[in-house]
């Protein structure tokens, strides 16, 4: 029985038919023709490109090598140079791909940490948090902070820093805050006056220490100073170090703000 013609056996395909057959765009075929990578065997009477079966086979090979990541120049060499080291080219591409996979895996891990930091704040276990911030630390605090501040720019900045911060680096942040508390207490005991150069240095030190979480402006620092004094938990923390320390810290922050043209009574979180 005579086999019926199959359209797949057709030759002299137009550029549109050829592009559909091999799965690339017409524009791509035009480009490959222009750079002499894959030229059609003939043209119609009207000047249109016509692709023979041999042309399609070359196109299919180009598509395979391109999907493997080889450059067009490398593909040209493989197809046209009988002495081309095909295996070497493929091995080199394999090495490059392995390097890229390693990079993408690392990037995936970084994205996972970033997402977790936005969700949780601290990427430390409850045990690590207690060891870092002391027995008075409640691991539930970061969760509560996420619910309260999760939509703010400050939380996003905090999460971005947290995502790349190790337990050792968090320990350095905690140690800096502890050292600052003692320095403030000693300064209050020594009678350092609000508005004095020594007090202003302490205010700058305070802003630097707490900017480890997110950038703190002078106006934001004033708002924090108010909170230290008014919030029972913060006030209790500072007053446990020295009685009256929370109020004294607020006064030196306010005095420093005035020297920078800020009215503490009108300052807002900005």
RAVEN-V54169 format. One record per residue. N is the residue number from 0. RES is the residue in three letters. SS is DSSP state (H for helix, E for strand, L for the rest). PHI is phi in radians with two decimals (999 if undefined). PSI is psi in degrees with one decimal (none if undefined). Layout:
N/RES/SS/PHI/PSI, N/RES/SS/PHI/PSI
This chain:
0/UNK/L/999/133.7, 1/UNK/L/-1.28/131.8, 2/UNK/L/-1.27/135.3, 3/UNK/L/-1.21/146.2, 4/UNK/L/-1.04/141.0, 5/UNK/L/-1.95/130.1, 6/UNK/H/-1.06/-20.7, 7/UNK/H/-1.26/-16.4, 8/UNK/H/-1.49/-4.1, 9/UNK/L/-1.15/146.0, 10/UNK/L/-2.05/179.0, 11/UNK/L/0.93/54.1, 12/UNK/E/-1.40/147.0, 13/UNK/E/-1.24/168.4, 14/UNK/H/-1.09/-35.6, 15/UNK/H/-1.16/-41.4, 16/UNK/H/-1.17/-40.4, 17/UNK/H/-1.15/-41.2, 18/UNK/H/-1.11/-39.7, 19/UNK/H/-1.16/-37.2, 20/UNK/H/-1.15/-40.1, 21/UNK/H/-1.76/-7.3, 22/UNK/L/1.43/33.4, 23/UNK/L/-2.23/172.2, 24/UNK/L/-1.46/159.6, 25/UNK/H/-1.05/-39.1, 26/UNK/H/-1.06/-38.4, 27/UNK/H/-1.11/-43.9, 28/UNK/H/-1.10/-39.2, 29/UNK/H/-1.05/-42.5, 30/UNK/H/-1.13/-45.2, 31/UNK/H/-1.11/-32.7, 32/UNK/H/-1.19/-44.7, 33/UNK/H/-1.09/-34.1, 34/UNK/L/-1.65/8.0, 35/UNK/L/1.09/30.4, 36/UNK/L/-1.49/-38.7, 37/UNK/L/-2.58/92.0, 38/UNK/L/-1.67/140.0, 39/UNK/L/-1.17/151.3, 40/UNK/L/-1.22/-28.7, 41/UNK/E/-2.66/177.8, 42/UNK/E/-2.34/154.5, 43/UNK/L/-1.31/173.7, 44/UNK/L/-1.05/-27.0, 45/UNK/L/-1.53/0.1, 46/UNK/L/1.62/8.0, 47/UNK/L/-1.43/145.7, 48/UNK/E/-1.11/140.0, 49/UNK/E/-2.30/127.6, 50/UNK/E/-1.85/124.6, 51/UNK/L/-1.50/173.8, 52/UNK/H/-1.06/-38.6, 53/UNK/H/-1.12/-35.6, 54/UNK/H/-1.12/-42.2, 55/UNK/H/-1.10/-39.2, 56/UNK/H/-1.09/-41.5, 57/UNK/H/-1.12/-41.1, 58/UNK/H/-1.07/-41.8, 59/UNK/H/-1.09/-40.0, 60/UNK/H/-1.16/-39.6, 61/UNK/H/-1.06/-44.4, 62/UNK/H/-1.07/-43.1, 63/UNK/H/-1.04/-49.9, 64/UNK/H/-1.17/-35.0, 65/UNK/H/-1.16/-40.3, 66/UNK/H/-1.14/-24.4, 67/UNK/L/-1.38/-6.6, 68/UNK/L/1.70/5.2, 69/UNK/L/-1.29/147.3, 70/UNK/L/-1.26/160.9, 71/UNK/H/-1.10/-35.2, 72/UNK/H/-1.13/-40.6, 73/UNK/H/-1.15/-39.4, 74/UNK/H/-1.12/-43.0, 75/UNK/H/-1.01/-42.7, 76/UNK/H/-1.12/-43.0, 77/UNK/H/-1.11/-41.0, 78/UNK/H/-1.38/-32.0, 79/UNK/H/-1.87/-21.6, 80/UNK/L/-1.74/111.3, 81/UNK/L/-1.12/-21.0, 82/UNK/L/-1.67/5.3, 83/UNK/L/-1.09/137.0, 84/UNK/L/-1.47/82.7, 85/UNK/H/-1.06/-46.4, 86/UNK/H/-1.08/-42.3, 87/UNK/H/-1.07/-41.5, 88/UNK/H/-1.12/-41.4, 89/UNK/H/-1.21/-38.3, 90/UNK/H/-1.13/-40.8, 91/UNK/H/-1.10/-40.9, 92/UNK/H/-1.15/-36.0, 93/UNK/H/-1.10/-41.3, 94/UNK/H/-1.11/-42.7, 95/UNK/H/-1.10/-39.9, 96/UNK/H/-1.14/-39.7, 97/UNK/H/-1.08/-41.1, 98/UNK/H/-1.11/-42.3, 99/UNK/H/-1.14/-40.6, 100/UNK/H/-1.07/-41.7, 101/UNK/H/-1.06/-43.1, 102/UNK/H/-1.12/-42.8, 103/UNK/H/-1.17/-36.4, 104/UNK/H/-1.12/-41.2, 105/UNK/H/-1.13/-40.3, 106/UNK/H/-1.12/-39.4, 107/UNK/H/-1.07/-42.1, 108/UNK/H/-1.10/-41.3, 109/UNK/H/-1.10/-41.7, 110/UNK/H/-1.13/-37.9, 111/UNK/H/-1.12/-41.4, 112/UNK/H/-1.15/-39.3, 113/UNK/H/-1.11/-44.5, 114/UNK/H/-1.09/-42.8, 115/UNK/H/-1.13/-38.3, 116/UNK/H/-1.14/-39.2, 117/UNK/H/-1.14/-31.6, 118/UNK/H/-1.44/-36.9, 119/UNK/H/-2.02/-18.6, 120/UNK/L/1.46/-82.6, 121/UNK/L/-1.55/129.1, 122/UNK/L/-1.71/48.0, 123/UNK/L/-2.13/146.2, 124/UNK/L/-1.17/160.3, 125/UNK/H/-0.93/-37.7, 126/UNK/H/-1.16/-41.9, 127/UNK/H/-1.15/-37.2, 128/UNK/H/-1.11/-45.1, 129/UNK/H/-1.12/-41.4, 130/UNK/H/-1.15/-32.4, 131/UNK/H/-1.42/-46.3, 132/UNK/H/-1.80/-2.2, 133/UNK/L/1.78/163.5, 134/UNK/L/-1.12/-20.8, 135/UNK/L/-1.40/-4.0, 136/UNK/L/-1.36/138.4, 137/UNK/L/-1.91/114.1, 138/UNK/L/-1.03/-12.9, 139/UNK/H/-1.37/-17.8, 140/UNK/H/-1.03/-45.5, 141/UNK/H/-1.06/-34.7, 142/UNK/H/-1.14/-44.5, 143/UNK/H/-1.13/-37.9, 144/UNK/H/-1.13/-37.4, 145/UNK/H/-1.08/-43.5, 146/UNK/H/-1.16/-33.0, 147/UNK/H/-1.49/-39.0, 148/UNK/H/-2.09/6.9, 149/UNK/L/-1.03/-21.2, 150/UNK/L/-1.69/8.3, 151/UNK/L/-1.67/154.7, 152/UNK/H/-1.05/-34.3, 153/UNK/H/-1.12/-40.2, 154/UNK/H/-1.12/-39.7, 155/UNK/H/-1.11/-41.3, 156/UNK/H/-1.13/-41.5, 157/UNK/H/-1.09/-43.9, 158/UNK/H/-1.12/-40.3, 159/UNK/H/-1.10/-37.8, 160/UNK/H/-1.27/-40.0, 161/UNK/H/-1.10/-34.9, 162/UNK/H/-1.06/-30.3, 163/UNK/L/-1.86/6.1, 164/UNK/L/-1.71/132.2, 165/UNK/L/-1.51/168.9, 166/UNK/H/-1.05/-37.2, 167/UNK/H/-1.13/-39.5, 168/UNK/H/-1.21/-37.6, 169/UNK/H/-1.11/-35.6, 170/UNK/H/-1.10/-38.8, 171/UNK/H/-1.12/-38.7, 172/UNK/H/-1.10/-46.8, 173/UNK/H/-1.11/-41.0, 174/UNK/H/-1.13/-37.0, 175/UNK/H/-1.12/-40.1, 176/UNK/H/-1.17/-40.0, 177/UNK/H/-1.13/-43.2, 178/UNK/H/-1.12/-38.1, 179/UNK/H/-1.12/-41.9, 180/UNK/H/-0.97/-44.3, 181/UNK/H/-1.21/-38.3, 182/UNK/H/-1.10/-41.2, 183/UNK/H/-1.12/-44.1, 184/UNK/H/-1.08/-42.8, 185/UNK/H/-1.12/-39.6, 186/UNK/H/-1.16/-40.5, 187/UNK/H/-1.11/-42.6, 188/UNK/H/-1.07/-34.3, 189/UNK/L/-1.41/-2.6, 190/UNK/L/1.40/26.0, 191/UNK/L/-1.07/127.8, 192/UNK/L/-1.54/137.6, 193/UNK/L/-0.98/136.7, 194/UNK/L/1.57/-11.0, 195/UNK/L/-1.34/160.3, 196/UNK/H/-0.98/-39.8, 197/UNK/H/-1.12/-40.1, 198/UNK/H/-1.17/-39.9, 199/UNK/H/-1.13/-35.4, 200/UNK/H/-1.09/-41.2, 201/UNK/H/-1.13/-38.8, 202/UNK/H/-1.11/-43.1, 203/UNK/H/-1.13/-37.0, 204/UNK/H/-1.15/-41.3, 205/UNK/H/-1.05/-44.8, 206/UNK/H/-1.15/-37.4, 207/UNK/H/-1.17/-43.1, 208/UNK/H/-1.09/-46.0, 209/UNK/H/-1.47/-9.7, 210/UNK/L/-1.30/-2.8, 211/UNK/L/-1.16/-22.7, 212/UNK/L/-1.50/-47.9, 213/UNK/L/-2.88/156.8, 214/UNK/L/-1.04/130.6, 215/UNK/L/-2.02/119.7, 216/UNK/L/-1.40/170.6, 217/UNK/H/-1.11/-39.0, 218/UNK/H/-1.15/-40.7, 219/UNK/H/-1.10/-37.2, 220/UNK/H/-1.11/-37.9, 221/UNK/H/-1.07/-43.5, 222/UNK/H/-1.09/-40.1, 223/UNK/H/-1.08/-42.1, 224/UNK/H/-1.03/-42.7, 225/UNK/H/-1.05/-43.1, 226/UNK/H/-1.13/-38.5, 227/UNK/H/-1.00/-38.9, 228/UNK/H/-1.42/-37.5, 229/UNK/H/-1.54/-31.8, 230/UNK/L/-1.39/123.7, 231/UNK/H/-1.01/-38.0, 232/UNK/H/-1.20/-45.0, 233/UNK/H/-1.16/-43.9, 234/UNK/H/-1.05/-40.4, 235/UNK/H/-1.14/-37.7, 236/UNK/H/-1.06/-51.3, 237/UNK/H/-1.23/-38.5, 238/UNK/H/-1.26/-20.7, 239/UNK/H/-1.24/-23.9, 240/UNK/H/-1.42/-50.1, 241/UNK/L/-2.59/133.9, 242/UNK/L/-1.07/127.7, 243/UNK/L/1.51/2.2, 244/UNK/H/-1.15/-36.9, 245/UNK/H/-1.06/-44.5, 246/UNK/H/-1.21/-38.8, 247/UNK/H/-1.12/-41.0, 248/UNK/H/-1.07/-41.4, 249/UNK/H/-1.08/-40.3, 250/UNK/H/-1.18/-36.0, 251/UNK/H/-1.31/-31.3, 252/UNK/H/-1.15/-45.6, 253/UNK/H/-1.09/-42.9, 254/UNK/H/-1.12/-41.1, 255/UNK/H/-1.14/-38.7, 256/UNK/H/-1.07/-41.3, 257/UNK/H/-1.07/-37.4, 258/UNK/H/-1.18/-16.5, 259/UNK/L/-1.85/19.8, 260/UNK/L/1.33/21.5, 261/UNK/L/-1.90/129.9, 262/UNK/L/-1.48/110.0, 263/UNK/L/-1.03/-32.5, 264/UNK/L/-1.22/-22.1, 265/UNK/L/-1.90/-2.8, 266/UNK/L/-1.16/140.6, 267/UNK/L/-2.21/173.9, 268/UNK/L/-1.35/88.6, 269/UNK/L/-2.73/none
